Amino acid sequence: MPRKKPAPSANVVSIAAARLARSIPKEEKECDPFDVMETMIEMYYVTLNTQLNILRTERK
């Protein structure tokens, strides 16, 4: 019986987000607060969606 590939954990998503933030040059980090908030909301959505997928996978 083939093993199911585990879904990425929310921790993996947050690590990827932190690496992405560190890769942006400092000159470009000065930006509109609304852009920052929009990005944070998108990352929060991705994290919640990933956690939901993990729960669905575990339930099967």
Secondary structure, 3 states (H helix, E strand, C coil): CCCCCCCCCHHHHHHHHHHHHHHCCHHHHCCCHHHHHHHHHHHHHHHHHHHHHHHHHHHC
